[in-house]
Amino acid sequence: MTALPVSTPMHFDQVDRRDHSPAATLRRVSRALDDLRALTTVDQLVQRAPVALCRVGFDRAMISRVVDSDWVVERFHSEVDPAEAAEITTAARTENQRLGPNVIELEMVRRRVSLLVVDVSREPRVNPRLAAMTGSHSYVAAPIAPDGEVVGFFHADRLCAAPVTDFDREIIALFAQEFGTLVAAASLRERFDRLRTTMDNLRTSLGGMVDGCLDGPMNLVSEKQVTGVSAHPAGLAPMTGQRLTGAPEIDRLLSEREREVLKLMALGETNGRIASRLVITEGTVKSHVRHILRKLNAANRAEAVCRWLQRPGVTV
């Protein structure tokens, strides 16, 4: 994940940040979200969000992802000690936290509610490793749920003696709700971009196939006589190798998992996104892609996708 430069300014009044009145806090929330709206990708939003949340009125903030039954720390940010925050981020990434019944964050997944932990030392369900690394005494947390499904968490605290409050819990819940909307919009834009790229690749591949048919040598015998199969419309034949005439042949050649991978390829998904959606490693995805290309005798991903889309009644 590509980090944005930490020095990039955001539009906040540091004097106003010390004003913890409800009205001032809500103004900061509005400004923070306005700055995040200027970002265009999910990765940028994830990297910038902890900074924005700190500028709302917290000293430290953390964003993490939910992957199956684990939650994975993406970034820990501190307005007080950025170097320590970077160390905590690195250390936290070395071991994922399992979302079991003894973990308080599981409540955010099950009930989609924000949390207030006023005494970390007395809460047995707090991750002891993170508590030791951060030295947090109290914190608030909220789920990130763009489409009603929890995909991540925000955590935030202050280093001053005064603990966080119920109002802070409401603030982080509001921030997380609006952030989820921004993530959903950015994700949709990225999907459209991938789909556009896929369509461009298909257009290029189909153009090459048509040119190949038009540039071929003239014969006094039909293609049916030459190949022993029915003639097909120009431009719909595979560019090389074995002819694939329909769904049964592809279904026979590919395993169920390979068909799932190929369908996601047709949607424009990258290997990383396919791995995330199928809950497998990116290396496994690459292996499936190699097998697909070999079995379909396809020169590249675009050609394999083109053959998939030629299947009768195909839906992507």
Rosetta blueprint (number, residue, H / E / L):
1 M L
2 T L
3 A L
4 L L
5 P L
6 V L
7 S L
8 T L
9 P L
10 M L
11 H L
12 F L
13 D L
14 Q H
15 V H
16 D H
17 R H
18 R L
19 D L
20 H L
21 S L
22 P H
23 A H
24 A H
25 T H
26 L H
27 R H
28 R H
29 V H
30 S H
31 R H
32 A H
33 L H
34 D H
35 D H
36 L H
37 R H
38 A L
39 L L
40 T L
41 T L
42 V H
43 D H
44 Q H
45 L H
46 V H
47 Q H
48 R H
49 A H
50 P H
51 V H
52 A H
53 L H
54 C H
55 R H
56 V H
57 G L
58 F L
59 D L
60 R E
61 A E
62 M E
63 I E
64 S E
65 R E
66 V E
67 V E
68 D L
69 S L
70 D E
71 W E
72 V E
73 V E
74 E E
75 R E
76 F E
77 H E
78 S E
79 E L
80 V L
81 D L
82 P H
83 A H
84 E H
85 A H
86 A H
87 E H
88 I H
89 T H
90 T H
91 A H
92 A H
93 R H
94 T L
95 E L
96 N L
97 Q E
98 R E
99 L L
100 G L
101 P L
102 N L
103 V L
104 I L
105 E L
106 L H
107 E H
108 M H
109 V H
110 R H
111 R H
112 R L
113 V L
114 S L
115 L E
116 L E
117 V E
118 V L
119 D L
120 V H
121 S H
122 R H
123 E L
124 P L
125 R L
126 V L
127 N L
128 P H
129 R H
130 L H
131 A H
132 A H
133 M H
134 T H
135 G L
136 S L
137 H L
138 S L
139 Y E
140 V E
141 A E
142 A E
143 P E
144 I E
145 A L
146 P L
147 D L
148 G L
149 E L
150 V L
151 V L
152 G E
153 F E
154 F E
155 H E
156 A E
157 D E
158 R L
159 L L
160 C L
161 A L
162 A L
163 P L
164 V L
165 T L
166 D H
167 F H
168 D H
169 R H
170 E H
171 I H
172 I H
173 A H
174 L H
175 F H
176 A H
177 Q H
178 E H
179 F H
180 G H
181 T H
182 L H
183 V H
184 A H
185 A H
186 A H
187 S H
188 L H
189 R H
190 E H
191 R H
192 F H
193 D H
194 R H
195 L H
196 R H
197 T H
198 T H
199 M H
200 D H
201 N H
202 L H
203 R H
204 T H
205 S H
206 L H
207 G H
208 G H
209 M H
210 V H
211 D H
212 G H
213 C H
214 L H
215 D L
216 G L
217 P L
218 M L
219 N L
220 L L
221 V L
222 S L
223 E H
224 K H
225 Q H
226 V H
227 T H
228 G L
229 V L
230 S L
231 A L
232 H L
233 P L
234 A L
235 G L
236 L L
237 A L
238 P L
239 M L
240 T L
241 G L
242 Q L
243 R L
244 L L
245 T L
246 G L
247 A H
248 P H
249 E H
250 I H
251 D H
252 R H
253 L H
254 L L
255 S L
256 E H
257 R H
258 E H
259 R H
260 E H
261 V H
262 L H
263 K H
264 L H
265 M H
266 A H
267 L L
268 G L
269 E L
270 T L
271 N H
272 G H
273 R H
274 I H
275 A H
276 S H
277 R H
278 L H
279 V L
280 I L
281 T L
282 E H
283 G H
284 T H
285 V H
286 K H
287 S H
288 H H
289 V H
290 R H
291 H H
292 I H
293 L H
294 R H
295 K H
296 L H
297 N L
298 A L
299 A L
300 N L
301 R H
302 A H
303 E H
304 A H
305 V H
306 C H
307 R H
308 W H
309 L H
310 Q L
311 R L
312 P L
313 G L
314 V L
315 T L
316 V L
